[in-house]
Amino acid sequence: MSKAKKTAALKRLADLYRRMDEAYAAAATPIGLSCAGCADSCCETMFRHHTYVEWVGLWDGLGKLPAARQAEIRDAAENWIRRHQNPLLPGVRPRVPCPLAQESPEGLRCGLYDARPMVCRLHGVPNILIRPRGGQSAFPGCDRAQTLGKTCEPALLDRTPLLTELARLEMDMVGRDRMAKMPRVDLTIAEMILLGPPKI
Ligand code: SF4
């Protein structure tokens, strides 16, 4: 991929991420949802990510960190994979902080906040997704959001336009013909780190 193409894709991704954050705030603010002090940290959840453009964005953010911090993150990613491959209790998924997470007085926080992917940005608030061929999926929100939502009317976040735009951006960056030949992305953050930047 040319440098100009990558720069253009990252600019569009940053703009889309900004609008995701706005949509999240519009749903979280009415119910007073904040992640501060939450014991059930989403950064210990196994999220999977599905676009090359976000993988490129993640590596763009990683590349701006000091070399020593990048080495720590790589070690954390290796540890994360080891723990998941060898759970202490067979069949029970371990809760291991994402390799990018950092401890803070308020709990775990993202160490690559500006480049965190869509799943991390939109998780937590009640949301819906309208499927292209009809039907919709609904997520009631995290436990804290559901508790808060009982005392007032929750504002639903509609993920549909944001996901549609992300898919369009992915297609524009990779190219329709190439896309058909590329493996489908289905990776955790740890895997994206250990695999290195995508080869496109
Ligand atoms: S990328 Fe950031 S927000 Fe997402 S799980 Fe990892 S630390 Fe948490």
Residues whose N, C-alpha, C, O or C-beta is under 5 A from the ligand:
A	BS01	SF4	C42 C43 C98 L100 A101 R109 C110 G111 R116 C120
